Amino acid sequence: MKKWNLIILTITALTGCSSKNMDNVIVTTPVIPIVAPPVGNGTTLTYLALGDSYTIGESVPADQSFPYQLASALNKQEYSVGKPTIIARTGWTTDELIREINNQNLKSKFDIVTLLIGVNNQYRHYNIDTYRTEFVQLLNTALSYANGNKKHVFVLSIPNWGVTPFAKGQDVMQITKEIAQYNAINKEESEKAGVSYTDITPISQQAIADPSLVAADGLHPSGKMYMLWTGLLSAEVLKSLK
């Protein structure tokens, strides 16, 4: 089995808001992180996922969320990845994620760290300049959890919820424009930091023609959409593990 930077027999090196309330579409309970084994134990790669409802997989079983599908995809490639440590909750904005990370005060370092955050800033019409400031703070936090290794941090773009049934009757063009503005920021800052950036927004926009990409709540991605995200993301992660 492949292990992180382990040299075997010195021969082969093996490699890495409106009238509707978006937050109340479905009532959820807080997610309690499952802390994976510490990095460097020689057996299991550790994974930390930071975000909001898109990270916990609102309205789908946990194993259909993209963090669990990513871990599964890597395991199928003969890597050993433990259960994701997840700090995320439906409705969280950047400041709420920052606050909970501080509350959790995790001491471990991780081999893989993903970050997807910002849709609720857009939904609540928060100041977009504040988003930039807080996104950069979260990106630096992700880098810290990755022990400063830029190759181990992976940012995902914000999906476009404007094409979902939930957005019916709202200004879809304006939502799409605002999501694009937020994504321009997180992409720019990710590139400045030298970390991987996976644009899953075009996949999310396919939901306008394919209802099977949306969960039963009419807003969040289905397991099928998360699978498509995972296909793009896993390719980036695998490159970093080699």
Helices and strands as residue ranges (DSSP letters): E 6-8, E 12-14, G 22-24, E 47-51, H 53-56, G 62-64, H 66-76, E 85-88, H 94-104, E 112-116, H 119-123, H 128-145, G 150-152, E 153-156, G 161-163, G 165-167, H 172-193, E 196-198, H 201-205, G 206-208, G 211-213, H 223-241
